[in-house]
Amino acid sequence: LYMLNSKVSNIFIIILLIAISVSCKKDNHPEVISISEVKAEPTYWSAEISGRYGSANDILTTNIYYYTEDKSNVLMKEVSVDSINFYVNIDGLEHSTTYYYYIESKSTHSSITTEEYSFRTLDPVMPDVKTSELVFSSVNVAICGGEVVSEGTFPVILRGVCWSLDGVPTVENDVTTDGYGTGRYTSVINNLIKDTIYYYRAYATTEAGTAYGDIVSFQTMVVE
C-alpha cells in the first residue's frame, strides 16, 4: 500500500511538473500581433481606414502613417481600437490625390509594421463655364460676361471674369465678381489702358477649385 501511494504521488508530481512546463512555454511564446482586412473608404476630403487584428491581446498603441508620393510630409494619427477591429478617419486631404499609408501596432510582447497601402480621394466634377463674346469696349472699359451651365459636384460660390495682358488670365489676375450659382451674367471691366490688347475668360469657383471658360481677346480703342 505504501508503494502504491508513493507511485501515485510520483505520478501527480510528474503531471504537475508537465503543467508548469507547458505554462512557462506559453508565457515565453506570447501570441504575435497580426493585421488583416485593411481597407480604405475615401471621400473628396477624407478617408476612413479600417482593419482587423488576428490577435488583439494587450494592444498598447496602433498608429497610421500617411503621405503623398514624394513623402515630403509624413503625418501620423492614432487608431481607435474596438475589440479586434480598428478604424481611423483622416481629414484634411486633397481631392483627386493618391495617398500612401502603413500601420504600426504594439502590444505588451510584440509589434508589427504592415506593408504600404494606397488610396485615391474622389475626383469632383468641376463647373461647366462658358465665356461670352465681348459686348462693348472703349478706351478704358469693356463689357462682357459668361455663363455657368452646371455647377458640378459642389455649388458655385463665386463667378465672374478674369483678365490680363498675357494670354492666360486666372483668378490670380484682375477679376470681376458677379454673383454665384448657375446662369448667365454680365461683367464690366474697368480701368483699362487705351490701344491695348487684353485677354479675358469666365470663371466659376467651388470648394474643389476654379473652372474656366474659353479665352477671348479684344483691343481697347485709341481715342473716345
Buried (B, 14 or more C-beta within 10 A) or exposed (E): EEEEEEEEEEEEEEEEEEEEEEEEEEEEEBBEBBBEEBEBEBEBBEBBBBBBBEBBEEBEEBBBBBBBEEEEEEBEBEBEBEEEEBBBEBEEBEBEBEBBBBBBBBBEBBEBEBEEBEBEBBEBEBBBBBBBEBEEBEBBBBBBBBBBBEBBBBEBEBBBBBBBEEEEBEBEBBBBEBEBEBEEBEBBBEEBEEEBEBBBBBBBBBEBBBBBBEBBEBEBBEEE
